[in-house]
Amino acid sequence: MFTGGDDSGSSPSTWRSHALNMIGESTPVTIELSGGIDGYDVDVSVLISSENDLSSQQTRLFIASTMDSVFYSGANGLLHHQGTIIEMLTSNTGDDITLDGINDVQLNYDWTMDSNWPNNNSVTWDISDLNIVVFVQNYTSKEVYQAEAGRVNEMNNDTDEDGVANGDDNCPNTYNPDQADIDSDGAGDACDVCDNANVYVLGNVTGDVEDNEPVIDLFDVLYLLDLVLVDNYPGCSGEAADYTGDGFVNYLDAIYLIQDILNPGGLNSNGFDGGEGRIELERIEENTVITLSNNQQISGFQLELELDDIADLDQLTIPDGWVIKTRQIGNRLRVVGIDLTGQNSQNEIKISIPCNVNSIDAISACCPTGQQIKFNEASSPDRIEIPQNV
């Protein structure tokens, strides 16, 4: 017999003492169990939290349906069998979960009692004796962090009493009958940790609030550019970063954001009708000069370059009112630039890179109306392939 992940021997008295010794032991993990039953259809909602960061552990969740009392003549000679496992709701080896000490884990399960499960003169049971048993285990050490059980017909299937069953409720513990979810991320506005309705609205990348109102300003634009550079959009900031709503976060979101800050509603178009752009490369001594031009002007751009060396980019020359940010990892360089004033778009942008540029892997730019620019092949001493659209 194994109790709490440890071998508790073969003696019933040892099993009992081992189990009793575990009662009252401190654990960082808590489990809240709710759900309900309709006929033979069961829905279960499990909320798991931890005071400690267990994200480095192989933590798994196990859920089983059990029956308190089943009467049948067993091979052991007993007629009354207690705690009989009916079926696992998780896999037999459990479901992986991550407990980081900050974020709770909310999981919902639907299950139906198999109509083929015998209930006749030889085997008898009552559906009112059906239970759900849950435990969280370190799958490597086999230590059980926490366990919880509940009688299904005594569970609350609508914990927050908003008229929506827990399994369908996007905020099962917070009253929200309208189920509003402004960013469609599955967490209702009433319980979304990012609060996309009041704090992390589109554009408020920093999450700043003043007088209970989100503050969207130049700091959001600059922070958004930093996120684009590292191509990493953590937590709530990432949810507020896709300002264009196209499913991608790049320099274009910063362009739309700065334009809306300066001229709300001024940009209402998208697509690739921003002009026929041209890109030219010229090698001057040890530098590669990249020239971007467009007859409808340029208000922002993003380049992905492959260099033959580490480049010192501290001396880049930029137009007045523009910001250009760069990030280099090895011989890969990302360059992002936008017109922060919204008033100084350029017909031509020159960028001098103090080494050879082996290739331009991606290029994207837009004109002042937000339309993206189509670029031709580069004109250079050595042919460099230029992608048409990014």
C-alpha positions as CSV (number, residue, x, y, z in Angstrom):
1,M,0.0,0.0,0.0
2,F,1.2,3.5,-0.8
3,T,0.1,6.5,1.3
4,G,1.0,10.0,0.4
5,G,3.4,8.7,-2.2
6,D,5.3,6.5,0.3
7,D,5.3,2.8,0.8
8,S,3.3,2.2,4.0
9,G,3.8,-1.6,4.1
10,S,1.4,-4.5,3.9
11,S,-0.3,-4.3,7.3
12,P,-3.7,-2.6,7.6
13,S,-2.6,-1.1,11.0
14,T,0.4,0.5,9.3
15,W,-1.8,1.9,6.6
16,R,-4.0,3.5,9.1
17,S,-1.3,5.0,11.3
18,H,0.6,6.3,8.2
19,A,-2.5,8.0,7.0
20,L,-3.4,9.4,10.4
21,N,0.1,10.9,10.8
22,M,-0.4,12.9,7.6
23,I,-3.5,14.6,8.9
24,G,-2.8,18.2,9.8
25,E,0.6,18.4,8.1
26,S,1.3,21.8,6.6
27,T,1.2,22.2,2.9
28,P,1.5,25.2,0.6
29,V,-1.2,23.9,-1.8
30,T,-4.9,24.4,-1.4
31,I,-7.7,22.9,-3.5
32,E,-11.2,24.3,-3.9
33,L,-13.7,21.8,-5.4
34,S,-17.1,22.7,-6.8
35,G,-19.5,21.2,-9.4
36,G,-22.8,19.5,-9.7
37,I,-24.8,16.6,-11.3
38,D,-27.7,16.5,-13.6
39,G,-29.0,13.0,-14.0
40,Y,-25.8,11.2,-14.7
41,D,-23.9,14.1,-16.1
42,V,-21.3,15.6,-13.8
43,D,-19.3,18.9,-14.1
44,V,-16.4,19.6,-11.8
45,S,-14.5,22.8,-11.3
46,V,-11.1,22.7,-9.5
47,L,-9.2,25.8,-8.3
48,I,-5.7,25.1,-7.1
49,S,-3.3,27.6,-5.5
50,S,0.1,27.5,-3.9
51,E,1.9,29.8,-1.4
52,N,5.2,28.6,-2.8
53,D,6.7,28.5,-6.2
54,L,6.5,24.9,-7.4
55,S,7.0,25.6,-11.1
56,S,10.3,23.7,-11.1
57,Q,8.6,20.6,-9.9
58,Q,6.8,18.0,-12.0
59,T,3.3,18.7,-10.5
60,R,0.3,16.8,-11.6
61,L,-3.4,16.9,-10.9
62,F,-5.4,13.7,-10.4
63,I,-9.2,13.6,-10.4
64,A,-11.3,10.4,-9.9
65,S,-15.0,9.6,-9.5
66,T,-15.7,7.2,-6.7
67,M,-18.7,5.6,-5.2
68,D,-19.1,5.5,-1.4
69,S,-20.9,2.2,-1.3
70,V,-21.1,-0.6,-3.8
71,F,-22.6,-3.9,-2.9
72,Y,-21.5,-7.1,-4.6
73,S,-19.8,-10.3,-3.8
74,G,-16.1,-9.7,-4.3
75,A,-13.2,-12.1,-4.6
76,N,-12.2,-11.1,-1.1
77,G,-15.5,-12.4,0.3
78,L,-16.8,-8.9,1.2
79,L,-20.2,-7.7,0.1
80,H,-19.8,-4.0,1.0
81,H,-17.1,-2.1,-0.9
82,Q,-16.4,1.5,0.0
83,G,-14.6,4.2,-2.0
84,T,-14.8,2.3,-5.2
85,I,-13.1,4.1,-8.1
86,I,-15.5,4.4,-11.0
87,E,-13.3,6.3,-13.6
88,M,-10.4,8.8,-13.8
89,L,-11.4,12.2,-15.1
90,T,-7.8,13.1,-15.7
91,S,-5.4,10.6,-17.4
92,N,-4.2,7.7,-15.3
93,T,-0.9,9.5,-15.0
94,G,-2.5,12.9,-14.1
95,D,-2.6,16.2,-15.9
96,D,0.4,18.5,-15.8
97,I,-0.1,21.8,-13.9
98,T,2.2,24.7,-13.0
99,L,2.0,26.3,-9.6
100,D,4.2,29.4,-9.5
101,G,3.1,30.8,-6.1
102,I,1.3,33.7,-7.8
103,N,-1.3,32.5,-10.3
104,D,-4.1,30.1,-9.5
105,V,-4.9,27.1,-11.7
106,Q,-8.6,26.8,-12.7
107,L,-9.7,23.6,-14.5
108,N,-13.1,22.3,-15.5
109,Y,-14.0,18.7,-16.3
110,D,-17.2,17.2,-17.7
111,W,-18.0,13.5,-17.1
112,T,-20.9,11.2,-17.6
113,M,-21.5,8.0,-15.5
114,D,-21.2,5.1,-18.0
115,S,-24.7,3.7,-18.6
116,N,-23.0,0.2,-18.8
117,W,-21.9,0.3,-15.2
118,P,-23.9,-2.5,-13.7
119,N,-26.7,-1.8,-11.2
120,N,-28.7,-5.0,-10.8
121,N,-29.4,-7.8,-8.4
122,S,-25.7,-8.7,-8.3
123,V,-24.3,-5.2,-8.1
124,T,-26.1,-2.4,-6.4
125,W,-25.3,1.3,-5.8
126,D,-26.9,4.7,-5.6
127,I,-25.9,7.7,-7.7
128,S,-26.3,9.9,-4.6
129,D,-23.2,8.2,-3.2
130,L,-21.0,9.5,-6.1
131,N,-18.0,11.5,-5.1
132,I,-15.2,13.4,-6.8
133,V,-11.7,12.9,-5.3
134,V,-8.9,15.3,-6.2
135,F,-5.2,15.3,-5.3
136,V,-2.1,17.2,-6.4
137,Q,1.2,15.3,-6.5
138,N,4.9,15.8,-7.1
139,Y,5.1,13.2,-9.8
140,T,8.9,12.8,-9.3
141,S,9.0,12.3,-5.6
142,K,5.4,11.0,-5.4
143,E,4.7,13.3,-2.5
144,V,1.0,14.3,-2.4
145,Y,0.8,18.0,-1.7
146,Q,-2.9,18.2,-1.1
147,A,-6.1,16.2,-1.5
148,E,-9.8,17.1,-1.5
149,A,-13.1,15.2,-2.0
150,G,-16.7,16.1,-2.3
151,R,-20.1,14.5,-2.7
152,V,-21.3,15.5,-6.1
153,N,-25.0,16.0,-5.3
154,E,-23.9,18.3,-2.4
155,M,-21.6,20.5,-4.5
156,N,-22.6,23.9,-5.7
157,N,-22.8,23.9,-9.4
158,D,-23.0,27.7,-9.5
159,T,-20.6,29.0,-6.9
160,D,-21.1,32.7,-7.6
161,E,-24.9,32.3,-8.1
162,D,-25.0,34.3,-11.3
163,G,-27.1,31.7,-13.2
164,V,-24.2,30.3,-15.2
165,A,-22.9,26.8,-14.3
166,N,-19.3,26.7,-13.1
167,G,-18.2,24.6,-16.1
168,D,-19.5,27.3,-18.5
169,D,-18.8,30.4,-16.3
170,N,-15.8,32.5,-17.3
171,C,-15.6,33.8,-13.7
172,P,-16.9,30.9,-11.7
173,N,-16.1,32.6,-8.4
174,T,-17.2,36.1,-9.3
175,Y,-20.8,37.2,-10.0
176,N,-21.0,38.2,-13.7
177,P,-24.2,37.1,-15.3
178,D,-23.4,39.0,-18.5
179,Q,-20.1,36.9,-19.0
180,A,-18.4,40.0,-20.6
181,D,-14.9,39.2,-21.9
182,I,-13.7,42.3,-23.8
183,D,-10.5,40.6,-25.0
184,S,-12.0,37.1,-25.6
185,D,-9.2,35.4,-23.6
186,G,-11.6,33.1,-21.7
187,A,-11.3,35.1,-18.4
188,G,-14.3,37.3,-17.9
189,D,-13.8,41.0,-17.3
190,A,-15.1,40.7,-13.7
191,C,-12.2,38.4,-12.7
192,D,-9.5,38.8,-15.4
193,V,-6.2,39.6,-13.6
194,C,-5.3,42.0,-16.4
195,D,-8.7,43.8,-16.2
196,N,-8.8,44.6,-19.9
197,A,-12.0,46.6,-19.4
198,N,-10.5,49.2,-16.9
199,V,-6.7,48.9,-16.7
200,Y,-4.9,47.0,-19.5
201,V,-7.1,48.3,-22.2
202,L,-5.6,48.3,-25.7
203,G,-2.7,50.6,-25.7
204,N,-2.1,50.8,-22.0
205,V,0.9,48.6,-22.2
206,T,2.4,49.9,-19.0
207,G,-0.8,49.4,-17.0
208,D,-0.7,52.9,-15.6
209,V,-3.9,54.2,-13.9
210,E,-4.8,57.7,-12.7
211,D,-8.1,58.6,-10.9
212,N,-9.3,55.0,-11.7
213,E,-8.8,55.6,-15.4
214,P,-6.2,53.9,-17.7
215,V,-3.4,56.3,-18.8
216,I,-2.2,55.9,-22.4
217,D,0.7,58.1,-23.3
218,L,4.2,58.3,-24.8
219,F,5.5,55.9,-22.2
220,D,3.3,53.2,-23.6
221,V,4.7,53.7,-27.1
222,L,8.3,53.5,-25.9
223,Y,7.6,50.4,-23.8
224,L,5.8,48.8,-26.7
225,L,8.9,49.4,-28.9
226,D,11.0,47.7,-26.2
227,L,8.7,44.7,-26.3
228,V,8.9,44.5,-30.1
229,L,12.7,44.6,-29.9
230,V,13.0,41.6,-27.7
231,D,9.9,39.9,-29.2
232,N,8.6,39.2,-25.7
233,Y,5.2,40.3,-24.5
234,P,4.8,39.3,-20.8
235,G,1.5,39.0,-19.0
236,C,-1.0,41.7,-19.2
237,S,1.2,44.0,-21.2
238,G,1.1,41.5,-24.1
239,E,-2.7,41.6,-24.0
240,A,-2.7,45.4,-24.4
241,A,0.0,45.5,-27.1
242,D,-1.8,44.3,-30.2
243,Y,-3.3,47.7,-30.9
244,T,-4.2,47.0,-34.5
245,G,-6.0,43.8,-33.5
246,D,-4.4,41.8,-36.3
247,G,-3.0,39.1,-34.0
248,F,0.6,40.3,-34.3
249,V,2.6,42.8,-32.3
250,N,5.2,44.9,-34.2
251,Y,6.2,48.5,-35.0
252,L,2.8,49.0,-36.7
253,D,1.0,48.8,-33.3
254,A,3.3,51.6,-32.0
255,I,2.5,53.7,-35.1
256,Y,-1.3,53.4,-34.6
257,L,-0.9,54.0,-30.9
258,I,1.1,57.2,-31.3
259,Q,-1.3,58.5,-34.0
260,D,-4.3,57.8,-31.8
261,I,-2.7,59.6,-28.9
262,L,-2.0,62.6,-31.0
263,N,-5.0,62.4,-33.3
264,P,-7.7,60.1,-31.9
265,G,-9.4,58.1,-34.7
266,G,-7.1,59.6,-37.3
267,L,-6.0,56.1,-38.5
268,N,-8.7,53.9,-39.7
269,S,-7.2,52.0,-42.6
270,N,-4.8,49.1,-43.1
271,G,-3.5,46.8,-45.8
272,F,-0.7,47.2,-48.3
273,D,-1.7,50.3,-50.2
274,G,0.9,52.6,-48.6
275,G,2.9,53.1,-51.8
276,E,5.6,51.4,-53.8
277,G,8.7,51.6,-51.6
278,R,12.3,51.3,-52.6
279,I,15.2,50.0,-50.6
280,E,18.8,50.6,-51.6
281,L,22.1,49.4,-50.1
282,E,25.4,51.1,-50.5
283,R,28.7,50.0,-49.0
284,I,30.9,52.9,-48.1
285,E,34.2,51.7,-46.6
286,E,33.3,49.5,-43.7
287,N,29.7,50.7,-43.5
288,T,26.5,49.5,-45.2
289,V,24.0,52.4,-45.8
290,I,20.4,51.2,-46.1
291,T,18.1,53.7,-47.7
292,L,14.3,53.3,-47.5
293,S,12.2,55.6,-49.6
294,N,8.5,55.9,-50.5
295,N,6.5,58.4,-52.6
296,Q,3.8,58.4,-49.8
297,Q,6.4,59.0,-47.1
298,I,7.4,56.7,-44.2
299,S,6.2,57.0,-40.6
300,G,7.7,53.8,-39.2
301,F,9.6,50.7,-40.1
302,Q,11.0,47.4,-38.8
303,L,14.0,45.6,-40.2
304,E,15.5,42.2,-39.5
305,L,19.1,42.0,-40.7
306,E,22.0,39.5,-40.7
307,L,25.4,41.1,-40.2
308,D,28.9,39.7,-40.6
309,D,30.0,41.2,-37.3
310,I,29.0,42.8,-34.0
311,A,28.0,46.4,-34.8
312,D,28.4,49.6,-32.7
313,L,25.0,51.3,-33.3
314,D,25.3,54.1,-30.8
315,Q,25.9,56.7,-33.5
316,L,22.8,56.2,-35.7
317,T,21.5,59.4,-37.2
318,I,17.7,59.8,-37.0
319,P,15.2,62.5,-38.1
320,D,13.9,65.0,-35.6
321,G,11.1,63.6,-33.5
322,W,11.9,60.0,-34.4
323,V,13.0,57.2,-32.2
324,I,15.0,54.3,-33.5
325,K,15.7,51.3,-31.3
326,T,18.0,48.3,-32.0
327,R,18.7,44.9,-30.5
328,Q,21.5,42.7,-31.6
329,I,22.0,39.0,-30.7
330,G,25.1,37.6,-32.3
331,N,25.0,38.6,-36.0
332,R,21.2,39.1,-36.0
333,L,20.0,42.8,-35.7
334,R,16.5,44.1,-35.3
335,V,15.9,47.8,-36.0
336,V,12.6,49.5,-35.2
337,G,11.9,53.2,-35.9
338,I,8.8,55.4,-35.7
339,D,7.9,59.1,-35.9
340,L,6.9,59.9,-32.3
341,T,5.6,63.4,-33.3
342,G,3.2,62.1,-35.9
343,Q,4.1,65.1,-37.9
344,N,7.6,64.3,-39.4
345,S,7.1,61.5,-41.8
346,Q,10.0,61.1,-44.2
347,N,10.2,60.4,-48.0
348,E,13.6,58.8,-47.3
349,I,15.3,57.2,-44.3
350,K,19.0,56.4,-44.3
351,I,20.5,54.0,-41.8
352,S,24.3,53.5,-41.6
353,I,25.3,50.1,-40.3
354,P,29.0,50.0,-39.3
355,C,29.7,46.6,-40.9
356,N,28.6,44.4,-43.9
357,V,24.9,43.5,-44.1
358,N,24.7,39.9,-45.4
359,S,20.9,39.8,-45.8
360,I,17.7,41.6,-45.0
361,D,15.5,38.8,-43.7
362,A,12.4,41.0,-43.1
363,I,11.3,44.5,-43.8
364,S,8.0,46.2,-43.0
365,A,7.1,49.9,-43.1
366,C,4.0,52.1,-43.3
367,C,3.0,55.5,-44.6
368,P,1.3,58.2,-42.4
369,T,-2.2,56.8,-43.0
370,G,-1.2,53.4,-41.6
371,Q,-1.1,51.6,-44.9
372,Q,1.9,49.2,-45.3
373,I,4.4,49.8,-48.0
374,K,5.4,47.3,-50.7
375,F,9.2,47.2,-51.3
376,N,11.1,46.3,-54.4
377,E,14.3,44.2,-54.6
378,A,17.3,46.0,-53.1
379,S,19.7,47.8,-55.4
380,S,23.2,46.9,-54.1
381,P,26.7,45.8,-55.4
382,D,25.9,42.3,-54.2
383,R,22.4,41.1,-54.6
384,I,20.5,40.7,-51.3
385,E,17.1,39.1,-51.3
386,I,14.3,41.3,-49.9
387,P,11.0,39.8,-48.8
388,Q,8.0,41.6,-50.3
389,N,5.7,41.5,-47.3
390,V,6.1,40.7,-43.7
